[in-house]
Amino acid sequence: LCYLHKSFSEADAKEFIQQIKKLHPNARHHCYAFIIGEQNELQRSNDDGEPQGTAGVPMLECLANRQMQDTVAVTVRYFGGIKLGAGGLIRAYAGSVALAVKEIGIIEIKEQAGIQIHMTYAQYQEYGNFLKEHNLVELESNFTDQVETMIFVDKEDKEGIKAALIEFFNGKVTLTDQGLREVEVPVDLA
C-alpha cells in the first residue's frame, strides 16, 4: 500500500509517516522516501528493516525521476510468506510509488490569472461544456440568486478565454479580473 502526501517540512513528513504507522500497526514494513524544498535540498529514505537499498532508495528515485517536490511517499508491506529477493523488493517498492503517482496525478504550482464569472443558473448548466472544451477547472463557486465562480488561466491565455466566454454566453455574462495567484495545475502524464 502506498500513500503520498504533500509536505513542506521534515517535521510534517515524519508526522505523516507516523500516522501511516498507526493506521497499519501490524504491517511488517513502513518504508518511506521524501523530497522537500525548492531545490530538492532535503531528501530522505528509509528501508524499515528491508535489505539496505531495496525499498527507500528505489522509492526516492521514483519521486526524483518524476520531478516530485514537497512530497512524502510511505509504502506499507505486510509479509505474505514469500521472499521477493532484492530485485523483487526494488521493483515492488518503486512500482508502488509509480502506481500511486499515476493514480492521483501530478500538479504543478503556476502563477495564473483569475477570472471571476457571474452567470445565471441556466447558463451554469451549459458552463461545464465550456470548461471541458477549454480544459479548465472551476474554483471557489458561490450559489446565491446567481452563480459566481472562478477560473484560473495562463496569463497569456486570459484575454482569449475571456473572449471565448463572452462568445459562449452570447455576451450575457459578467467577467471580472481577479489578478494573479499561484494555483495547482494538473500535469498531463500521457
C-alpha positions, 0 to 999 in steps of 0.5 A: 500500500502506498500513500503520498502526501504533500509536505513542506517540512521534515517535521510534517513528513515524519508526522505523516509517516507516523500516522501511516504507522498507526493506521497499519500497526501490524504491517511488517514494513513502513518504508518511506522516501521524501523530497522537500524544498525548492531545490530538492535540498532535503531528501530522505529514505528509509528501508524499515528493516528491508535489505539496505537499498531495496525499498527507500532508495528505489522509492526516492528515485521514483519521486526524483525521476518524476520531478516530485517536490514537497512530497512524502511517499510511505509504502506499507508491506505486510509479509505474505510468506514469500521472499521477493529477493532484492530485485523483487523488493526494488521493483515492488517498492518503486512500482508502488510509488509509480502506481500511486503517482499515476493514480492521483496525478501530478500538479504543478504550482503556476502563477495564473490569472483569475477570472471571476464569472457571474452567470445565471443558473441556466447558463451554469448548466451549459458552463461545464461544456465550456470548461471541458472544451477549454480544459479548465477547472472551476474554483471557489463557486458561490450559489446565491440568486446567481452563480459566481465562480472562478477560473484560473488561466495562463496569463497569456491565455486570459484575454482569449478565454475571456473572449471565448466566454463572452462568445459562449454566453452570447455576451450575457455574462459578467467577467471580472479580473481577479489578478494573479495567484499561484494555483495547482495545475494538473500535469498531463502524464500521457 
